[in-house]
Amino acid sequence: MITAYGIHGHGKKAVELFGRIEDRNLIPDHITFLALLYACSHSGLVEEGKIFLEIMKCKYQLEPWQEHYVCLVDLLGRVNRLEEAYQFVKNMAVEPAAEVWCALLGACRVHSNEELGEKVAKKLLELNPKNPGNHVLVSNLFAAESRWNDVRVVRMRMKADGLKKTPGCSWMEVGNKIHTFIARDKAHPESHKIYQKLAQIIEKLENEGGYVAQTKLVLHNVREEEKVEMLHGHSERLAIAYGLLSTSDDTPIRITKNLRICEDCHAFCKLVSRLYQRELVVRDASRFHCFQDGFCSCADLW
């Protein structure tokens, strides 16, 4: 139950449920606290998360796993308390795993902290040089600062080591069949209709919702027009267009995505839910997002 509350953005309910566990003298374990810290992270409950880590250690004598530390670093990073997160990592009782540094690097990129990001990136690649996701994070950090020479070095290193970036992919079920969409792909048999519908959606969002593509999120050294096209071709948008084409108006559109939804697609989904009066449920690599009437269940914390 705590996990379910967490992935749906109901952190306070997760905290209340933990209180009921203690009231009944039930003994929480490592998994309980992991779910609790995750819930705090995805609801911005910073002080609660810090307290629960101490309760775990001091009251229940449970030594935190690396996953617990990842959650706390992620929690601090989401609210831009990056220096505090960095000091926490440096002072951990155990050697931080690559996943801990990865959480901190992701926060540095989101909040454009280049100075700290470089320190973290160096440490991360030392610990786990064969993980393509780590290289992508470092590359994105440099790209956000328009450091294209550094981006090229990272990508050349990936190519030399045979590392490949995971492409964005979304899928949905319509008519008892799974439909898969890859970013900017035209392999779907109804691709022509999908792109026509997507163009109509974009026009409606621009004219009625004030939508403007956040091209700063496109971390490639290309022309502005190409950046807009790249954003519009994200896999979840293709899935949304197909959902609007293929399902009735009173049916929620449910999509699963293998990567974290980007900020621009998040804004796109909120506008679609309001202007088309459709419920959108997107399960990305991080959590569930339930979009209704222009709002998301994550409260923009994901």
Protein Blocks (a to p, Z undefined) as FASTA:
>chain_A
ZZmmmmnopamlmmmmmmmmmmnopacdfklmmmmmmmmmmnopaklmmmmmmmmmmmno
pacdfklmmmmmmmmmmnopaklmmmmmmmpcbdcdfklmmmmmmmmmmnopaklmmmmm
mmmmmmmmmbmklmmmmmmmmmmnopaklmmmmmmmmmmnopacddddddddeehiacdd
dehiakbfklmmmmmmmmmmmmmmmmmnopacdfklpccdcdfklmmmmmmmpmklmmmm
mmmmmpcfklccddddfbdcdfklmmmmmmmmmmnopacddddfkbccddeehiafklop
ZZ
